[in-house]
């Protein structure tokens, strides 16, 4: 399923394991695959915010993932991705994103009100991007 290139700016290093396998499984199915840039998870949200802002992506909207962000269903997310075109997602570390990062983002997106491990969020995001592209393409992957 073709689409614009997407990026992920994430706090923390992905290590081999089930989280990395989940992300890789869905990211391989996204054409072109999402490009991930990682920031060290040291010092907590304030120090991580400084590093995130220094690496802030250009060339499209920046979407911060946050539990209190906008909750979109899969169809709504698909429509938003089409509107955004090339965009970047920002994923915080274990302690979340600092307020300055959330304020700088063009949009905040929630994957639900529960707290998710930040490394698992990458796989969940990749699956939703793949699902969104399937919806737009009319592919049967997405069923209600």
Secondary structure as GFF3:
##gff-version 3
##sequence-region A 1 144
A	DSSP	beta_strand	7	11	.	.	.	ID=ss1
A	DSSP	alpha_helix	18	27	.	.	.	ID=ss2
A	DSSP	beta_strand	35	39	.	.	.	ID=ss3
A	DSSP	alpha_helix	44	54	.	.	.	ID=ss4
A	DSSP	beta_strand	62	71	.	.	.	ID=ss5
A	DSSP	alpha_helix	74	84	.	.	.	ID=ss6
A	DSSP	beta_strand	88	91	.	.	.	ID=ss7
A	DSSP	alpha_helix	99	104	.	.	.	ID=ss8
A	DSSP	beta_strand	107	110	.	.	.	ID=ss9
A	DSSP	alpha_helix	118	137	.	.	.	ID=ss10
###
